[in-house]
């Protein structure tokens, strides 16, 4: 069965650089969520989109922005990167109520 | 606000022994509850979910969980643990929020399996 695809899987950036993470949801899923998981932490909700409209915002820094495109894929843009942004970034998608399926994650390292 | 508590940070069991991972939630209405498993450096895999109906839910890999409203709990169980079950387990609660429901996770329980 098709799963959520995230790219790249690993990304190394320097402080103050920008990064773009991509997420391709499971076919026919209309909702995308982004989560951030710091080392040894639980995943924290960042932002979600339903039918290409932002649905909710969590603990997402103003330096980050995201959008969902007409083909339902989503991109998370991160600017002025800080060391503390180093984390695993997960994308999840859903169609039915609350049943979110997670991608493998993008590991971002900021040096 | 919704919240999840997983009281056990780390649990060690012998292969073949039974397992119970605890999860307590706080939410004002009927919760939507999930268990996810994460191997090191990997994504989160959905083990099982509870939306409504039968309070004992079956999941993948032989796991089950029981929803107890009176105790605000959703404990995960497995009758016989395999070495491959060693991983981090997260309990999560979802709540209606517009048209997309964010998940709030507990801090996780790391399961170690000894041979």
HADDOCK unambig.tbl for C-alpha pairs under 7 A between the chains (distance, minus, plus):
assign (segid A and resid 31 and name CA) (segid B and resid 100 and name CA) 6.81 0.50 0.50
assign (segid A and resid 41 and name CA) (segid B and resid 107 and name CA) 6.55 0.50 0.50
assign (segid A and resid 42 and name CA) (segid B and resid 105 and name CA) 6.26 0.50 0.50
assign (segid A and resid 42 and name CA) (segid B and resid 106 and name CA) 6.63 0.50 0.50
assign (segid A and resid 42 and name CA) (segid B and resid 107 and name CA) 5.16 0.50 0.50
assign (segid A and resid 42 and name CA) (segid B and resid 108 and name CA) 6.63 0.50 0.50
assign (segid A and resid 43 and name CA) (segid B and resid 105 and name CA) 6.60 0.50 0.50
assign (segid A and resid 45 and name CA) (segid B and resid 102 and name CA) 6.52 0.50 0.50
assign (segid A and resid 45 and name CA) (segid B and resid 103 and name CA) 6.99 0.50 0.50
assign (segid A and resid 48 and name CA) (segid B and resid 100 and name CA) 6.66 0.50 0.50
assign (segid A and resid 50 and name CA) (segid B and resid 99 and name CA) 6.55 0.50 0.50
assign (segid A and resid 50 and name CA) (segid B and resid 100 and name CA) 6.36 0.50 0.50
assign (segid A and resid 55 and name CA) (segid B and resid 98 and name CA) 6.29 0.50 0.50
assign (segid A and resid 55 and name CA) (segid B and resid 99 and name CA) 6.35 0.50 0.50
assign (segid A and resid 55 and name CA) (segid B and resid 100 and name CA) 6.03 0.50 0.50
assign (segid A and resid 98 and name CA) (segid B and resid 94 and name CA) 6.45 0.50 0.50
assign (segid A and resid 98 and name CA) (segid B and resid 101 and name CA) 5.89 0.50 0.50
assign (segid A and resid 101 and name CA) (segid B and resid 46 and name CA) 6.90 0.50 0.50
assign (segid A and resid 102 and name CA) (segid B and resid 43 and name CA) 6.41 0.50 0.50
assign (segid A and resid 102 and name CA) (segid B and resid 44 and name CA) 5.72 0.50 0.50
assign (segid A and resid 102 and name CA) (segid B and resid 45 and name CA) 6.84 0.50 0.50
assign (segid A and resid 103 and name CA) (segid B and resid 43 and name CA) 5.93 0.50 0.50
assign (segid A and resid 104 and name CA) (segid B and resid 42 and name CA) 5.79 0.50 0.50
assign (segid A and resid 104 and name CA) (segid B and resid 43 and name CA) 4.15 0.50 0.50
assign (segid A and resid 105 and name CA) (segid B and resid 43 and name CA) 5.86 0.50 0.50
